[in-house]
Amino acid sequence: MTEHDQLPLPDYDHLPVHGLASRIRTLDAAGLETLLEYERAHANRLQVVTIMENRLRSLHEGAQPSGGDPAAPAADDPIAAAAGSRVSEATSGPAVNAPSHGDPTNPAQPRSTG
């Protein structure tokens, strides 16, 4: 029997069901079978088992695991979201200029009524 700390997805028990389908796409058939065995032995949630069985069937029919790190925090992970943005200086956008109505050197132009 696989123990929780040996699962291919860290913190598997805390992952939301709606995000699980995208997370398991990074796993190969062996990793997915391990996870499916664990799910059946513990929570045995029908929706989760069905998602995993369908993905396993796809892998056996020739689908390939998607790129990505199964150990990376999911985008829908509330713990990762609370940690803040991973934006760096290299990936941030340009500085935002203040609107003209707040700049006394650039008075607002009257609207034409015609």
Secondary structure by P-SEA (a helix, b strand, c coil): ccccccccccccccccccccccccccccaaaaaaaaaaaaaccccaaaaaaaaaaaaaaaabbbbccccccccccccaaaaaaccccccccccccccccccccccccbbbbbcc
